[in-house]
Amino acid sequence: MEITVTTPFMAFGRRLEAGEVIDLPVAEAAYVVGLGRAAYVADADADEAPQGARRRKAKARVEAE
């Protein structure tokens, strides 16, 4: 999972600077993002949340019928 470094930190035996994009396993990426040292690259796509809401409403309509 790709993440963008927001605060410099050590990983892979070297210092990662702010703005670098690195690829980590999902669990490690979640840990680093949880610490506030990085952000998911997918966060740049702001349209993701409304699509989820539309899917839930459509599913609710199908269940109601």
CORBELSUL-V377518 format. One record per helix or strand. SS is the DSSP state (alpha for helix, beta for strand). FROM is the first residue (numbers start at 0). LEN is the number of residues. If there is no record, write none. Layout:
BEGIN
ss=SS from=FROM len=LEN
ss=SS from=FROM len=LEN
END
This chain:
BEGIN
ss=beta from=1 len=4
ss=beta from=8 len=3
ss=beta from=13 len=3
ss=beta from=20 len=3
ss=alpha from=25 len=10
ss=beta from=37 len=3
ss=alpha from=40 len=4
ss=alpha from=47 len=17
END
